[in-house]
Amino acid sequence: MSLAQGRHYLAIPGPSVVPDRVLAAMHRPAPNIYTGELLELTHSLFPDLRQLAGTRHEPVIYIANGHGAWEAALANTLSRGDRVLVVGTGRFAAGWGQIATGMGVEVETLEFGLRAAADPQALTEALAADRDHAIRAVLVVQVDTASGVRNDIRALRRAMDEAEHPALLMVDCIASMGVERFEMDAWGVDVAVTGSQKGLMLPPGLGFVFYNERADRARDRANCVTAYWDWRARTNPEIYYQYFCGTPPTHMLFGLRESLDMIAEEGLQNVWTRHQILAHAVWEACEAWGSEGPMEFNIADRARRSHAVTSMRLTAPHGTELREWLTANAGVTLGIGIGMVAPEDPEWHRFFRIGHMGHVNAHMVLGTLASIDAGLKALSLPHGPGALEAAARVVAQV
């Protein structure tokens, strides 16, 4: 006998929950891809994407996941033998660096580990030491979904300016756009990338790259670019199919139109505030559980925790036991501890992550927390009292 019957809740940090409105918009016959509704809909997307990213600059849509968006950003700005500086604060900045290495780019890493945000002063010092300005770009992730850290992009931009270094600032917003405050132009970001499957509330399959004039000037000398990734061919093309280098992702575009409408109806500032409040509810519960037990945050500093995902630690193997109990008995799936240690390491079973991004509201978060509380009790795992009351107080103060 299980209480997991009914709609299952995927509380992982992406793919996030796809709203019924988005699913309904996608559930339709294939459209004409040469004229009419689809073309008009596609043209309507770009102003809203600019608003989402806080930019007046160019957005490009690729049929790709986040790794594809990484490659597109690199291919349009770099040549083989160029050097980039990766700001390491978790698993995904390193992954972006691995893509660069595979393209023949030299990668230098400024490493901060798995439990801390980037230090702007250290970035200033690293760039100041590059007196010949060999570093062409700084790669940083705003929110790392493995560690749960949130980097201060404005502070990192100031650090680059203090060093008077001309490198491009390239930011991975895959887990943060539509969740966390991000202002591309105001913060001095040259290239931003994101994906469809998190804050944009869509299935995986679309990658987005936003680039400014500085980044496009780098395109003049970039020899890594190929026909598919070339952003110039996709920006204001003469014929429609050039937007996607071939057949468009028809049904994803209908879904994207609906998700952007939902964000606009709520208001982007309200979207950011909703995620902040729900994240604080999760943190209050986790702090209560950890007050009399082994549970602890991967990122201790509240100011540096993401509003999209919370990464937690227990003693091994209780992280895995808790996740498995929730799936089998409560109909809730939490995220695995990706990137913390190798899967074959027994310590891998310490970790779990709670995703709270995209199409998520109070009852979804409170229900997840109540299910976790039940799992801790069912498994007789030591934990402090009052978690659900603490989370409910955060929601009640709205």
DRENPARO-825493 format. One line per 2 residues: for each residue x, y, z of C-alpha. Coordinates in steps of 0.05 Angstrom, whole numbers. Layout:
<recs>
X:Y:Z; ...;
</recs>
This chain:
<recs>
0:0:0; 26:69:-18;
2:141:-12; 38:159:-76;
-23:150:-120; -47:213:-155;
-7:266:-192; 67:257:-179;
106:319:-160; 176:327:-190;
212:372:-140; 278:369:-176;
317:430:-202; 297:419:-275;
262:398:-315; 212:437:-275;
137:429:-274; 105:447:-341;
40:486:-330; -25:459:-358;
-31:523:-399; 35:509:-433;
18:437:-446; -49:457:-476;
-15:508:-521; 32:454:-547;
-23:402:-557; -44:421:-627;
-34:400:-700; 31:418:-734;
28:488:-766; 50:514:-833;
123:532:-825; 126:578:-886;
74:631:-873; 20:654:-826;
10:643:-751; 76:611:-733;
117:666:-765; 78:721:-729;
83:683:-663; 159:675:-671;
169:749:-684; 128:765:-621;
176:725:-576; 238:768:-583;
214:831:-547; 190:790:-488;
256:751:-485; 293:817:-483;
250:839:-425; 262:773:-389;
337:782:-393; 337:856:-380;
370:874:-446; 360:914:-509;
408:867:-545; 397:807:-589;
366:741:-566; 377:678:-608;
338:613:-600; 372:547:-613;
342:477:-616; 388:453:-560;
394:442:-486; 438:484:-441;
501:450:-465; 484:473:-535;
474:544:-511; 543:540:-478;
574:519:-543; 538:572:-583;
564:627:-536; 635:601:-542;
634:588:-616; 613:658:-634;
665:693:-591; 728:650:-589;
782:621:-633; 823:558:-623;
881:573:-576; 844:630:-540;
843:629:-465; 782:635:-419;
776:640:-344; 724:595:-311;
698:618:-244; 688:551:-208;
631:549:-157; 601:481:-169;
593:430:-224; 566:469:-282;
619:522:-292; 668:465:-298;
622:433:-350; 623:498:-390;
698:497:-387; 700:425:-412;
660:447:-473; 711:501:-485;
769:453:-479; 737:407:-530;
734:466:-579; 809:478:-573;
804:535:-523; 854:540:-465;
817:539:-399; 842:569:-334;
800:559:-271; 792:604:-211;
765:552:-163; 722:565:-102;
698:494:-90; 629:465:-80;
607:504:-18; 622:577:-32;
606:634:-79; 659:669:-122;
701:722:-87; 702:785:-130;
770:807:-102; 801:742:-124;
774:753:-193; 804:823:-195;
872:796:-175; 869:739:-226;
853:787:-283; 904:839:-260;
957:785:-265; 938:774:-338;
978:835:-361; 977:815:-434;
901:807:-433; 906:736:-460;
840:718:-426; 785:731:-476;
725:714:-432; 705:701:-360;
654:645:-353; 610:644:-291;
545:610:-271; 495:654:-234;
462:594:-200; 495:526:-197;
441:474:-191; 489:423:-160;
517:465:-103; 457:511:-97;
502:573:-96; 482:640:-125;
538:685:-150; 535:761:-147;
542:778:-221; 542:854:-209;
600:847:-161; 639:803:-209;
629:855:-264; 656:909:-218;
715:865:-203; 730:860:-277;
724:935:-285; 770:946:-226;
823:903:-260; 811:944:-324;
808:879:-363; 774:875:-431;
750:802:-425; 678:788:-441;
633:770:-383; 592:708:-401;
539:685:-353; 502:619:-349;
430:636:-328; 402:567:-343;
377:556:-272; 364:629:-255;
329:665:-312; 256:674:-295;
273:656:-223; 326:703:-197;
336:777:-211; 380:784:-273;
393:849:-310; 440:837:-369;
451:908:-391; 451:942:-323;
500:891:-296; 548:895:-355;
539:824:-380; 563:812:-451;
534:743:-464; 479:707:-425;
454:637:-437; 393:600:-412;
348:540:-427; 274:526:-432;
266:474:-377; 272:513:-312;
246:583:-300; 214:585:-369;
169:525:-349; 178:486:-415;
204:417:-431; 278:414:-447;
296:429:-519; 307:504:-529;
372:541:-514; 376:617:-513;
436:663:-522; 434:738:-512;
493:779:-537; 513:852:-540;
556:893:-588; 622:876:-553;
607:802:-560; 588:810:-633;
653:846:-648; 688:784:-621;
649:745:-672; 691:780:-726;
753:740:-708; 721:676:-679;
742:615:-717; 705:564:-675;
637:583:-704; 601:536:-752;
539:546:-794; 492:517:-742;
516:559:-683; 528:624:-721;
485:676:-685; 491:728:-740;
454:683:-790; 397:676:-739;
391:750:-721; 339:787:-763;
345:738:-821; 319:751:-890;
279:686:-891; 244:652:-833;
280:585:-833; 346:620:-817;
320:634:-747; 331:560:-731;
380:538:-785; 325:494:-814;
258:468:-789; 233:508:-729;
215:476:-662; 142:488:-676;
107:463:-614; 160:489:-567;
149:558:-596; 75:554:-580;
92:533:-510; 144:588:-503;
92:640:-524; 47:616:-468;
101:614:-415; 123:685:-432;
50:707:-428; 45:675:-359;
108:712:-335; 82:778:-363;
14:768:-330; 46:756:-262;
98:810:-271; 172:794:-272;
185:829:-205; 129:787:-174;
160:724:-204; 226:740:-171;
191:756:-105; 150:692:-106;
213:650:-115; 248:688:-59;
192:677:-9; 183:603:-26;
259:593:-21; 257:625:48;
202:577:69; 245:518:48;
304:546:86; 265:557:150;
241:484:149; 311:457:135;
341:500:190; 290:472:239;
305:400:218; 379:412:224;
375:442:294; 374:373:327;
402:327:274; 454:318:219;
418:356:164; 457:416:139;
457:464:80; 510:455:27;
513:532:24; 514:558:95;
509:632:77; 437:651:64;
458:710:22; 492:663:-27;
438:610:-32; 397:604:-95;
323:618:-97; 316:562:-149;
344:501:-112; 367:483:-42;
423:432:-37; 423:392:29;
468:342:64; 453:285:112;
496:228:136; 504:173:84;
463:135:62; 404:174:90;
399:225:34; 385:169:-16;
339:133:34; 298:196:43;
292:208:-32; 271:136:-45;
219:137:11; 188:201:-16;
182:173:-86; 152:107:-64;
107:132:-9; 90:205:-20;
92:215:-95; 148:267:-90;
215:262:-125; 274:303:-98;
338:317:-136; 400:273:-128;
465:302:-102; 495:313:-171;
567:337:-175; 584:332:-101;
623:267:-105; 628:210:-155;
566:165:-157; 607:105:-136;
631:141:-73; 589:120:-12;
585:194:7; 542:205:-55;
483:179:-14; 488:239:34;
458:289:-13; 390:312:-37;
364:375:-70; 297:410:-67;
277:445:-131; 232:506:-123;
234:539:-191; 186:558:-247;
113:537:-240; 113:529:-165;
68:558:-110; 57:555:-35;
18:490:-32; 69:454:-77;
127:476:-32; 90:465:34;
67:397:9; 138:378:-8;
163:400:60; 108:361:96;
126:300:55; 199:307:75;
178:315:147; 138:251:143;
197:215:110; 245:236:166;
196:208:217; 182:144:178;
257:130:173; 270:151:245;
323:201:222; 343:251:276;
315:320:263; 292:381:300;
218:401:310; 177:457:282;
197:455:209; 128:459:180;
107:514:228; 168:554:209;
155:547:135; 81:564:143;
99:629:180; 140:652:120;
81:640:74; 31:671:123;
70:737:125; 58:751:51;
</recs>
